Amino acid sequence: MNIYRHRPFRLPALAALLLAAAGCSSADDAPTAEVPRPGAAVAELCRNLDEGLPKKVDGLARRDPEPASALTAGWGNPAIILRCGVDRPAKMSDPEADGVEVDGVGWLLEQQPDKSFRFTTTLRKAYVEVTIPAARTGDGMAPLVHLAPAVEKAIPKGIAG
């Protein structure tokens, strides 16, 4: 004769399980971005940029990535991601690299293996990177048109340090 014993599911364990599930569901779809680690002078420029960024880019509401930081920003889902204070891309040393200028701000253009585009400012005191996901590349450079005025105002021309 087999006797199966089971332990009743206790209310505290059930409550903990439900709280854990509820806590995960709200942030699971939030975009993520690695936060750059620039020096103090560049970080200050980036904080100034964050204060001047638009609430909407290409009609998409601001939706900042995790972890929260004044050095990152995002819009929409899938998110257009801005990171300020990134390292100088190696591709900037390539004389054949593609670049564009949008409203007085120069950008290095790099298509990524996943068909997204990464744009990084050139000739500014801080490197600002904008990644446009593949699902949004049909918008062309429209996001840069919305972001260029804030970059122009907050990040002076010069060589990043």
Secondary structure, DSSP 8 states (H G I E B T S, - for coil): ----------HHHHHHHHHHHHHHHHHTTS-B-------HHHHHHHHHHHHH--SEETTEEB---BS--TTEEEETTTTEEEEES----GGGG-TT-EEEEETTEEEEEEE-TTS-EEEEE-SBSS-EEEEE-GGGGGGTTHHHHHHHHHHHHHS-BS---
